[in-house]
Amino acid sequence: MGMPVISSSNTTRSQAITDIIQSVALEEAALSHILNAEGEKIQKMVAMADATPEILLQTNKSVESMVGAVTRLEMILQSKLSAFEGCLCEGTVAP
């Protein structure tokens, strides 16, 4: 496998920043869906008639692990956005 070829594009700085912000927004939406699914998982496990304390604790541990992973990803997304803090001026991107 050879080295990838990276060629320049005609994308403006403003468009590049907008694209990154949009990608962060999409990632945030995906993370919210993951957290919602984890909440539903807990609700289904608690509603099970034959759920033992061990099963509930296992489920809780699984959900806790996923929430930790989502938290770490949130911090990464926050750092992506903070890199552009000084670039945004009243809805437009500074030159």
C-alpha positions in Angstrom: 0.0 0.0 0.0 1.5 3.3 -1.1 1.3 6.7 0.6 -1.9 8.6 0.2 -1.9 11.5 -2.2 -3.2 14.7 -0.6 -4.0 17.4 -3.0 -5.0 21.0 -2.3 -8.5 22.1 -2.8 -10.3 25.4 -3.4 -12.1 25.2 -0.1 -12.0 28.5 1.7 -10.9 28.9 5.3 -14.5 29.9 6.2 -16.0 26.8 4.5 -13.4 24.6 6.2 -14.3 25.9 9.7 -18.0 25.6 8.9 -17.5 22.0 7.8 -15.7 21.1 11.0 -18.4 22.7 13.1 -21.0 20.8 11.2 -19.1 17.6 11.7 -19.0 18.2 15.4 -22.8 18.8 15.4 -23.3 15.5 13.6 -21.1 13.7 16.1 -23.0 15.3 19.0 -26.3 14.0 17.5 -24.8 10.5 17.2 -23.7 10.6 20.8 -27.1 11.7 21.9 -28.6 8.7 20.1 -26.1 6.4 21.9 -27.0 7.8 25.3 -30.7 7.5 24.6 -30.2 3.8 23.6 -28.3 3.2 26.8 -31.2 4.7 28.8 -33.6 2.5 27.0 -31.4 -0.5 27.7 -31.6 0.2 31.5 -35.4 0.7 31.3 -35.9 -2.7 29.5 -33.6 -4.5 32.0 -35.4 -3.0 35.0 -38.8 -3.9 33.5 -37.8 -7.6 33.0 -39.6 -9.8 35.5 -36.6 -12.2 35.8 -33.9 -9.6 36.1 -31.6 -10.5 38.9 -29.5 -8.0 40.9 -26.4 -9.4 39.2 -27.9 -8.8 35.7 -28.9 -5.3 36.7 -25.4 -4.6 38.1 -23.8 -5.9 34.9 -26.1 -3.7 32.8 -25.2 -0.7 34.9 -21.5 -1.4 34.5 -22.0 -1.7 30.7 -23.9 1.6 30.6 -21.4 3.3 32.9 -18.6 2.2 30.5 -20.4 3.6 27.5 -21.2 6.9 29.3 -17.5 7.2 30.1 -16.6 6.7 26.5 -19.1 9.3 25.4 -17.7 11.7 28.0 -14.2 11.3 26.6 -15.5 11.9 23.0 -17.4 15.0 24.2 -14.1 16.4 25.6 -12.4 15.8 22.2 -15.3 17.5 20.4 -15.1 20.4 22.8 -11.4 20.8 22.0 -12.1 20.8 18.3 -14.6 23.6 18.8 -12.3 25.6 21.1 -9.7 25.7 18.4 -11.9 28.0 16.5 -13.1 30.2 19.4 -11.2 33.3 18.1 -12.3 32.7 14.5 -16.0 33.4 14.9 -17.3 36.9 14.8 -21.1 37.5 14.9 -22.1 34.6 12.7 -19.2 35.1 10.2 -15.8 33.7 10.2 -12.9 36.2 10.5 -10.4 36.4 7.7 
